[in-house]
Structure formats: C-alpha cells, structure tokens
Amino acid sequence: MNLTDPVTLRALLERHGFRFSKSMGQNFLCDASVPVRIAEAAELDGETGVLEIGPGVGCLTVELAKRARRVLSVELDGALRPVLAESLAPCGNVELLFADVLRVDIPALAAKSFAGCVRAVVCANLPYNITTPVLTKLAESGCFDAMTVMVQKEAAQRLCARPGTPDWGVAPIQLQWRYELEPLFNVPRGSFVPAPHVTSTVLRLTRRAAPPAAVTDEARFFQLVRAAFAQRRKTLCNALTNGLGLPRDRAAAAIAQCGLPEQVRGETLSLEQLAALSNAIATP
C-alpha cells in the first residue's frame, strides 16, 4: 500500500471514517521521497530502537520498520487506531501506543520497548504545536543517542539560534546543552495533505559526549538560564536578582568574576559563559 499516494490515502481514511483535526495540527505526507529521506537520515540499523511520535497513517513508520530492530509509535488521536491497524499490519516490529507523549514516562517506556536494542533514537514528523515541549522532554530523558525530526522551518531556526540573536533563549539552550543541532533539508507545503501554511525542516540532533562546559550543579545552571531570559529587557544582574532571589551585590560580583560587563544581558551569553556564571554563583 502506497501511503503517500493521495488516492490511496483518501480511500484509506474514508474507509475508516477518519476526519482531520485542526486542533491536533494533522498534515499527512503525500510525497513518497520524504519519509525515505527522513528514515535514511536517521542512520538506523538492525540493533536500533526507534521512538516515533505522531505516525499519522504510518508512511514514515513503514520506512523505519524496514531499517530498525523495533519501532514504538506514540499517537494521541484514537481515531487513527483502525487506520494504523490496517496500514501497519505487515510490520511485525512496530508497537503502537495511543497516549499523550507529554504525559508518558519516557525512560520507563524506552527501557521496556527497546530492551535488547544497542541504542535508541527518535525519528518523527512531530506535531508542530508541541515541538518544543516534546523535544525538551525527550532531551531531558537522556534516553536517545540522536533525534531526527521534521518540524516547522521557523521552529528549526529558533532551536538552532546562536547567542546574541533574538531567538536565543531557554529552548535552544536546553537542547544545545545536550545535543548538536543540524538542519538537513526543507520540505515544501505541497508535500502534505492538507497543505500546511508553512515550510517544514528536517532537523537532526546528535547527543554530545559531554556538555560544552562543566557545571557544579546542572539543575542550578538551568535555573539560572530560565531567570536570565524571563525578562529579556532587564540586565542580567537584575534578572538574576529577581529570578533567583540573589542579593544584588552577589549577582554583580559573579558577573564581574566572569569578566562580563556590568550591563550585560543574558541573551548575549554563550553556553560556556552561562556555565561559568552558574559556577560563580554557586561558589560561596
């Protein structure tokens, strides 16, 4: 079954009475080359377990199943249950879980579903309305060596942002602290039905062997990051005083200790500078 053929796709959906949900941001691929390119970019082998989120009708799932040892596909929309039961019937190494990925225990799920796999990765056409929280949760789980995901082009640009740019903030820092990010290729609107209003980008995240800088307390580091960007217009000293409850003189001393100007703002700092500042604040 060619799941990207518009005629076949329409017949499959009609057969099971499926209707697209705008609230879930459902857009299904109708370009056969795209799921192949995504699956190939994920660099899978017979020892890899793959977590897929939002399988749609399963066109990417089928390509993953051809290349990986096991595929776990998590889908929120129960209306797709009969559709996926038919489209994925030939794929004996695919497990379907109908759940909200933002509510499931990712480490427990990965340990159970990918037992015996040498490594675990993520490969998915992510629902665009949950891109950032999903990627953040997956990164924080520490379960995945790599993530190859299709996201809205603007979201990919934000997540790949660099220090000193308007998009530099909590989300890119949370991901770039743990992963190296690389945009691979764009996917035009016409590759989907219904066509979205935006261009998509396939993004690869490769887990770092170690964070880009050492910190004495990682939880404290991320508290500092959130405080630094909570009020972007404030100076870093004011942001840390308000966000972390630090005495102003202590915040100012830590900033000076790191060789930063008194009026510096958090959006200008690199990962390494933020790490150094976190360590300076943690020092009695």
Summary of the structure (lengths in Angstrom):
residues: 284
radius of gyration: 21.3
end to end distance: 64.8
largest distance: 68.2
contacts: 906
relative contact order: 0.11
helix: 44%
strand: 18%
